[in-house]
């Protein structure tokens, strides 16, 4: 077995199953071997290219990568024992890391072969994916929770409902007391912050609470709402309407995404040409 290939085996075992080679059964080992063969073959193909001939990886970069691996262990002895258990030595690790870093350097260079992104491409992406550039409606909300727990008489279902209804009655015409009543009665950790839930987007809360909150107008309190936790009162303090992010605001992110995609396509095409050759 090629020494550097064994590094690919270990890497695949950690990526797929978060364990070393010693901890693999036969089925998992077969999956690891399949992945390692693919990555080793691809690495070997790239390293045989003309682009790899003048690729230089500084010795310090290899040392830094080795140190990063050592840093995952409590001490050097533990690192060396683990490497030995998986059939690897430090000289093999250095060669494997050199191959890996050279592969990365070549692929980065090939990525620069991609055509520059034009403004037309940026604007086309924006128009075709407008739904990605919408910020949903958000609501500043507070809540009071009375939990349901049959182990405690005061939190049995009927008792909990009666308690939340009494709090709701206290709030009628006195919304300014919501924070005070949350501090006194709510059985949620947010009680220490006057029941504050912050800015809530659709889908963040339990479905029953979500539907209740987004039916309220600003300054309204819900009636008792039931969730898996118990009974809630919700206050909608403020509504931030949904809005669109305009092209100029998001242009840099679009350009970055398109450039990444273009680099990946250039790398894919280049590898395909290597295989044809």
C-alpha positions, 0 to 999 in steps of 0.5 A: 500500500502506498504510504501517502494513500494510507493518509487518504484512508485515515482522512476519509475515515475521520470525515465519514465516521469520525474515527480512525482506521482501527475503529472501522468494521469491514463495511465501513472500511470498504466505504473508506477505501472507495473514497480514498481511492477516488481522492488519491487518484484525483490528487495524483492526476492533478500532481502529474499536470504541467501546472504542478511542475512549478508549484512550490509549497514552502517548508514552513507551510508543511510544518504549520499543517503538521503542527495543526494536526499535532494540536488536535492531541493532548501531547506529541506522544499521543499524536505519534502513537495514533499515527503509528496505530494507523500505519503512518510515520512523520516522514509519510505525513510530511510527504502526504501533506506536501501532496495535499498542499500542492494539490490545493495550490494547483487547484487555486491557480486553475480557479483563476482561469475562470472568466471574469464575472460581468455586471450583466451576469450579476444583474441576471442572477439578481433578477432570476433569484429575487426571492433570495433577496427578500427579508421577511416580515419580523415582529418584536414580541414578548410572551408570558408562559405558564407551563403544563406539568401534572406533577404539580397541582398549580401546573395541571392543565386546568390550573395552568389555563386558569392562571394564564386567563387571570394574567390576561384579565390583568393586562386588559387596558394595561399593556404597559404592565406586560413586562412586569407581569412577565417577570412575576408570572412567566415560567420561561427564562425570558421572564428575566428580560420582561418576556422579550423574544426579540425580533421574530421571523415566521417559522421561528416559534411553535406553529400555534404561537407563530400563527397567533403572533402574525395575526396580531396588530402592533400593540395587541396581545393574544388570548391564551395560546397552547404549545407543547410547553404550556399556555402563552400570552403574546404581545406584538410590540412592533411590526417590521414589514417585509422588504426587498434588498436592492441590487447594489446592496447585495451586488458584492455577495452576488459577485462572490457567489458567481466567482466561486461557481465560476472557479469550480466550473473552471476546475471541473473542466480542467480536470475533465481535460486532464482525464481526456489526455 
